[in-house]
């Protein structure tokens, strides 16, 4: 029986039909004689000019236009492209919901009807009340590029604070809406980045973090320093906001405000980079003239605030527990000798803890898939949640006095479904019903294998494919990875992967070192001078899949985004012989200069820095851009680089320079192209329409270059 994709879109195609390949004439990218000296080593950077902001530099803008012209001329000739887009559009067209949150009997959640560019925020008076549209970001722009970046309701349910980001930027403007009337107030809070706000218990105002207003023209590429904590009173101008906390002597410090459930204490979590290593301060809001008190005064460990019981503060920490545990600190006796362990470290990695219904809800990762356990406030184990299968969960928010909580479960072949969990009875019920996606999940199977990396370390690998897959080496296979920043890559549902499976593809997802699957030891084994472990893990995954005859070199594609884009860039320059196609997305490609732009300075926790002699040697060894320049002309696999012209997280200059160097050094006949999205950022808030178009191009590129006979599926 033909797959849905083949039956739906390829019945008119003849197997094996292709258009005549013609040589690609890439734009002639100007080279300059720019050389930097790092600790005595001279390093050429001939495409430095491509770092300039496309919004302001005509030469870069013209280069982007020229590259896109070549790329889209190539993509438009692929016969299957439009058919893929039609099927993706059908798969994407299903209702999807966020996990609800509750305040004073009102339930807040977002819903996308299917093809809406942005999800719409709804409110219900009671869980079974009639849903009412509260906020529709699709009305904020004609092209769908204005998105919500977060929202937070006041405890009394009266107000909703929400962030707005334009064209995928990390900059946010926060506004406030009156829930009863649905009307926005005049309040506007600007220059927020990498943070949100927390309401005061009385609902009269919000504590938030912001940066100083940047100078004109420096908003989207320059580094940000001197974050501050402010208090905004509802109904007033931002100019009247009260400065709560700042540290001008520590311009690199960042702050995250939190509030105890009883509203008495303001908690400030202090961070410097991407590592979960925090200082903790608190202020007793019942003391008008009280000052902030240091509770944890070093950056040695994670201390994620959970909740309090009067002067007893609970934290999730990796202090003396690299896989995480729960401790209690009595602020009346804050010395470490008085800290009390509540939930001890387990064999599996503790990801998140909330306190709802007077129960600790602990979310663990067991070999990269979710496991949820419940504990009493004294640490007594109560029960384990039995999830519907091998997948991942999110949610479990609420108050200590609540008797219910909500979570979402999903897996590779299971669309996200929202569940209500009764904390008194342990009963689990579906809130919005099962998602109706136009495919049959029973056609596919998901399993997990473990393979050895170069040094013998066992690496988890999820594999999703049609049932009855033949292991004869002929299957097109897409291998995805990330491996960084203590972030776990877990089973989740993506409509585009279903289309890939329908085309006869296999999907594999490797859980590499550097990620957050197994705690701090696993994370640190893939950072700084040990970053090569991550690339070795990914290369070993490719070799394993070929050895086990899931695929072959000619049929293997690799994909990653952001830090995963770096992963693909490093692996394709180290082993260009191993892949049939590569999809590096919004990648960090110049490892010597990443820390000089926007959020880059935070990433030195994982990467190190070229400012340090040893850091430079490590980074220069694998930096994808510099590897291309050092190696000179070689045969590289078919590559489609993707980025966006307004990405202010990983600035597009990374991908621009990498693509220019790749085109200059491609000695083979395989295409090496760059697709540059307009009015889009790093990925967050990207409109549904743009997401479908980008994936359509990526899958069409793979169909052609992996020589996939999709019409026979």
Residue, then its C-alpha position, 0 to 999 in steps of 0.5 A: x500500500x502506498x504511503x499517504x504522501x505518495x498517494x496524495x501527491x506523486x501519482x502523476x510522477x513517473x519513478x526516476x524522472x529528473x531534470x537535466x543537471x546543469x552546472x551551478x554558477x555561484x555568485x562571485x563572493x568578494x575576498x578581502x585581505x583580512x588577517x587576525x593574529x591569535x596568540x601568535x598565529x595568523x588567521x585569514x578571514x577573507x569574508x569578514x565583510x559578510x558579518x555586516x548587518x544586512x539591514x544597513x550594508x548594501x553589499x551584504x544585501x546584494x550578496x543575499x539577493x544573489x545567493x537566494x536567486x541561485x538557490x531558489x532557481x535550483x529548488x524551483x526545478x525539483x519536480x517533487x517540491x510543490x507536491x511535498x509542500x502540499x502534503x506538509x500543509x495537510x499534515x500541519x493542518x491540525x489543532x494543537x494546544x498549549x498546556x493550560x495555566x490557571x489563575x483564580x479559576x480562569x484557565x489560560x492556554x493557546x491554540x492553533x487551528x492548524x495553519x494559523x501563522x501564530x497560535x491564539x491565546x484563549x481564556x475559560x471561566x472554569x475548565x469547562x467554560x466557553x473559550x474566549x479569544x483573549x489575544x490574537x497575534x495574527x492580527x498584529x502583522x500581515x505576514x505573521x512575523x509578529x509573535x508572542x514571546x511569552x505570557x504571565x497572568x496575575x494571581x488574581x486572574x485580572x491581568x495578562x502580561x505578554x511579550x511581543x517579538x518582531x521578525x524573530x528578534x530576541x528583543x521583546x516588548x511587554x504589554x498588559x491586557x485586562x482579562x475581563x474586557x479583553x482590552x490592552x492597557x497603555x502599558x508598554x515595557x521595552x528593551x527586554x531580552x533573555x527574560x520575562x516578568x513575575x507578578x507581585x502577589x497583589x497583582x498591582x505590578x510586575x518585576x522584570x529585567x531589561x537592558x539599557x536602550x541601545x544606541x540606534x543601529x546597534x540593536x541587532x548585532x552588538x553585545x548586551x551588558x548591564x541587565x537590571x531588575x525593575x518593578x512596573x506598576x500597572x497603569x504607569x509609564x515605563x519611565x516611572x518604573x522603579x529600579x530594584x536591583x543592578x550590578x554595574x560592577x558586574x556588567x556580564x551578570x544576568x538576572x531572573x526574578x521569581x516570587x515565592x508562592x506566598x508572595x512574601x519573598x522576591x527571589x533573584x537568580x543570577x547567571x553569567x552564561x549558559x551553564x546552570x551555575x547560579x547565585x541566589x539573592x532574596x528580598x523580604x517584600x514585607x520589609x519596606x526598607x529591607x535589602x537583598x540578602x545573598x543566600x548562595x554567593x558563588x557560581x559553582x552549582x545550579x540552584x533552581x528555586x522551586x517554592x517555599x514554606x515560610x522561611x524554608x526555601x526548596x531548590x533543585x540543585x546539582x550541588x554534590x549531585x551531578x544528576x540533580x536532587x532537591x534540598x531545603x534551605x532555612x533562610x534563618x540558618x542558611x549555612x551549608x551545614x544546615x542544608x537538608x536533602x529532601x529528594x536524593x539524587x537518582x540514577x536518572x537525570x532530574x530535569x525539573x521540579x515543581x510543587x503543586x498540590x503539596x507534592x513535588x513533581x519531579x521530571x526525570x530523563x531515563x535514557x533521554x525519555x521522560x519519567x515523572x515521579x511524585x514525592x511528599x514535602x518530606x521527600x517520601x516517594x508517593x507514585x510514578x506517572x505512567x506515560x502513554x509510551x516512549x516519549x517526552x512530557x512538559x508542563x506540571x505547573x500550578x500552585x501548592x494549593x491546587x488539586x490539579x495540574x496539566x501536562x503534554x505528552x508527545x513522541x515521534x509518531x504521537x502528536x502532542x496531547x494535553x492531559x489533566x492530572x488529578x493530584x488527589x485521585x491520580x486520575x489522568x484525563x485528556x483535556x482537548x481530545x486527541x489531535x487529528x493529524x492526517x496519518x496513521x501512527x500505527x504505520x510506524x515504530x520507534x525504538x532505541x538503540x545504543x552504539x559505541x562512540x570513538x572512545x567506547x562511550x555508549x550513545x543513545x539513538x532513537x530510530x523511527x521508521x515504517x513497520x517492517x523496514x528492510x535493513x538492506x542499506x537502501x533507505x534514505x536516512x536523516x540523522x539529527x543531532x545537537x549535543x550542547x548547552x546541557x539541553x536534552x534532545x527528546x522524542x517529540x512530534x514534528x509534522x515534517x518528520x511524518x512527511x519524511x517517513x511517508x517518503x520512505x525515509x528513516x529518521x534517527x536522533x542521536x543523544x550526544x555528549x554535551x547535551x542534558x540527557x545524563x547530568x553534568x558529567x555527560x554535559x561537560x564531556x562535550x564542552x570546551x577542549x572536549x567538544x570533539x567528543x560531540x563530533x565523534x559521537x555524531x560521526x559514530x552514529x552515521x557509521x553505526x547506521x551504515x554498518x547496521x544497513x539502515x542506510x548507506x553513505x549515498x543515502x545518508x543526510x545529517x541535520x542540526x540547527x544552532x549549536x546543531x548547525x555547528x555540529x553539522x558544519x564540523x562533521x561535514x568538514x571532518x568527514x566529507x566522505x560520509x554523507x550524501x547531503x547536509x542541512x546545517x541550520x542557523x549554525x555557529x560557524x566561526x568559532x573564533x568570533x562568536x563571542x563578539x556578537x549579541x548572545x555569543x558571550x554567554x556561549x563561552x561556558x560551552x565553547x571556551x573563547x579564542x581570547x584564551x590561548x588554549x581555548x583558541x587552539x581547541x576552537x581553531x581545530x574544529x571551527x567549520x569556517x576555518x576548516x574550509x579555508x585550511x583544507x582548500x578545495x575538496x569534494x563536499x556533499x550536497x549542502x543546503x545552509x539555512x539562516x535568516x537575515x534578521x537572526x540576532x541570536x546566531x547572527x547570519x554572518x556565520x552562515x554567510x561566511x561558511x557558505x561563501x567559503x564552501x562554494x569557493x572550495x567545492x571541488x565536487x559537482x554536488x550543490x552547496x547552496x544557502x537559503x536565506x529567509x527574510x523577516x525571520x530570526x533564529x526560529x522562535x515565533x517563525x510563522x507556520x507558512x514560512x516553516x512549511x516553505x523552508x521544510x519543503x525546500x529542505x525535503x525537496x533538496x534531499x529528494x533530489x540529492x539522495x536520489x529518492x524514488x518517492x513515487x514508488x513509496 
